[in-house]
Amino acid sequence: MSWILLASSSVLFFTTLNLLQRVLATESKDQKAMTIIFNSIAALISLVVFIIGGAYKTFVLPTEPRAYILLFVAMLFYGLYERGRFVASKLLEASVLTTISTLSVLVAFVGAAFLYNEPMTPNKILGGLLIIGALAVVSFSKKVKEASAKGLLVGALISIVLGIGWMCDKAGATYFNTNTYNLLVWTLPLIIIIFPGIKISALKEEMKIASWKVFVLAAVNVFGYLLQLKAVTMADATRVIPIVQLSTLLTVFMGVVLLKERDHMFQKFIAGVMAVGGAILLI
């Protein structure tokens, strides 16, 4: 399977994630408890995938120190991102958080270029900038100015740390293989997420609120991320990351179709043209 097909499939999963995440965050009463439940379920699903996929049969740990340094960085920053994910979704409307999340694509794009010494051709630079620009155009609205200062700060911080996590993925998936790295990235950050502890009663209460929806959300995230990892091992991270984040644009267009959100249609049309042009340059 080609990297572009894997990345495109990942877009569909992350679009679904974007549409469902706001629902759970809004209903949640304790975001930390929700995060622990979500990530624990995701870790369990990644373990099932690891076993069913037969990755345990070829399980070999790398010997290069660089592999563990990058794994630690990914674990740390993904853990920080997960701690703030539902907090940001609770404080900010989806459209506002989408605007700020453009930072993560920019951080990952620039960071990956330096980390992997990937050639920055004119097509790649222009394509990446067009997609990042499209995300900003389609997402920007006056709601950003109306959002709370705390929400904007949390949103910006989790976007930056998520970008750093994405930056490490190509190396992690290459050193550990995709299924193993997927399992490690979902399990190890739990240490950071749970610290310094949580009451069992809070977990029970959040589980009642989330019910089956948190299982769907976790599964969608795990499989979307796994497809992204497979794609990034087959092509430059600076090509894959912008393509995968077209899920943001697709989420907006799904809002037009499903939710009849017809405001700023010209803005959305311009963003669509920019994104398609950027994707063509990156393929």
Residue, then its C-alpha position, 0 to 999 in steps of 0.5 A: m500500500s502506498w504512503i499516500l493511500l495510508a495518509s489519506s485513510s488516516v485523514l478519514f479517521f482523524t476527521t471522525l476523531n475531530l467530530l467526536q472529541r468535542v462531544l465527549a469533552t463538553e459532557s466531561k466533568d473531570q477532564k483528567a479522569m476522562t483523559i486517563i480512561f481514554n488513553s487506557i482504552a487506547a493503550l489496550i486497543s494498541l496492545v490487541v493490534f500488536i498481538i493480532g498483527g503478530a508484531y510480537k513475533t518479530f519484537v526486537l528492541p533497538t540498540e542505538p541510544r538515539a532510539y530511546i532518547l527520541l522515544f522518551v521525548a515522544m513519551l513526554f510530549y505526547g503525555l503533556y498533550e494528552r493531559g491538556r487535550f480534553v481541557a482545551s476541548k472543554l474551554l474552546e469551541a472546535s473551530v477555535l481549537t482547530t485554528i490554534s492546532t495549525l501550530s502543531v503542523l508548523v512545528a512538526f513540519v519544520g522540526a522534521a526537516f531538521l531532525y531527518n535532514e529531509p531535502m526541502t525542495p521548492n515543491k515541498i516548501l510551497g505545498g506545505l505552506l499552502i496546506i498550513g495556510a489553508l488550515a489557518v484560512v478555513s479555521f479563522s473566525k472572530k470566535v478566536k478573539e472571543a475565546s478565553a485567555k486560558g483556553l487559548l493558552v492551553g490550546a497553543l501549548i498542547s499544539i506545540v507539544l503535539g507537533i514535537g511528538w509528531m516530529c519524533d514519530k518517523a524515527g520511533a516507527t523506524y527504530f521500533n517498527t510501527n506496531t511496537y512504537n504505536l503500543l509504546v506511545w499509547t502506554l508509556p505516556l500514561i505515567i505522565i497522564i496519571f501523575p500524581g494520581i486520581k480518585i477511583s470514584a472520579l474514574k467511575e463517574e467519567m466512565k458513566i458519562a463517556s460510556w461506549k463513545v470513549f471506546v469509539l473515540a479511542a479506536v478511531n485515534v489508535f487506527g488513524y495514528l497507526l496509519q500515519l506511522k506506516a505512512v511516515t516510514m514510507a515517505d518524508a515526514t515533511r510530506v506526510i504530516p501536512i497531508v494527514q492534517l487535511s483532516t482539519l479541512l475535511t472536518v470543516f467541510m463535513g460541518v457544511v454537509l452534515l451540520k449545515e454550517r454554511d457561513h464563510m463559504f468563500q473562505k472555505f472555498i479558498a482554503g479548499v483550493m489551497a489545500v488541494g494545490g498543496a497536496i498535489l505538490l507534496i505527492 
